[in-house]
Structures are given as structure tokens and as C-alpha cells.
Amino acid sequence: MIPRIKSYQLLPNFQMLVSFDDGRRVRYDVADDIKTLPAFRDLETEQGLFENAQLDISRTCIYWNDRIDLPSDVIYEYGIAA
């Protein structure tokens, strides 16, 4: 089952606090993705892009544009319990 995102909060230093429908809350470090995934570098170099994150209608992905997105299962699995 794909975890559905209930809510998310953007934090300083490219961090996110994400809550899921099952009650799990995690802190996810997008800075790690910025270091390793070329498309994610725009989050660091384009002023204000990180702050424009959106949740897709299915609530299974946080995205910034058509090239940068984070599936909910990745956030769920690799996020640190908060």
C-alpha cells in the first residue's frame, strides 16, 4: 500500500516534516537529494523554489516542478521518525 501524506511542513535547511494518514511523522532531509540528484540542485540554486512545494491530488507525492518530485513511499521509508 502506498502511504498517503496527510500534511507536510517545510523547515529551514531543506528539511520537511511529513505526517501520514497512518499517524507516522517523519523528518525528511531533502539536502541529501540535492547533493546526489542533479535535478534537485535547482531547489538550492533557484530562489524560492523549495518553498513552492505542492502535494499532488493523490497525496502520494510532494513536487516542485515537472522534474523534481518525492514519492510518499520514499519519504516514508527514508525519513527519520519525528
C-alpha positions, 0 to 999 in steps of 0.5 A, a space after each residue: 500500500 502506498 502511504 498517503 501524506 496527510 500534511 507536510 511542513 517545510 523547515 529551514 535547511 531543506 528539511 520537511 516534516 511529513 505526517 501520514 494518514 497512518 499517524 507516522 511523522 517523519 523528518 525528511 532531509 531533502 539536502 541529501 537529494 540535492 547533493 546526489 540528484 542533479 535535478 534537485 540542485 535547482 531547489 538550492 540554486 533557484 530562489 524560492 523554489 523549495 518553498 513552492 512545494 505542492 502535494 499532488 491530488 493523490 497525496 502520494 507525492 510532494 513536487 516542485 516542478 515537472 522534474 523534481 518530485 518525492 514519492 510518499 513511499 520514499 519519504 516514508 521509508 527514508 525519513 527519520 521518525 519525528 
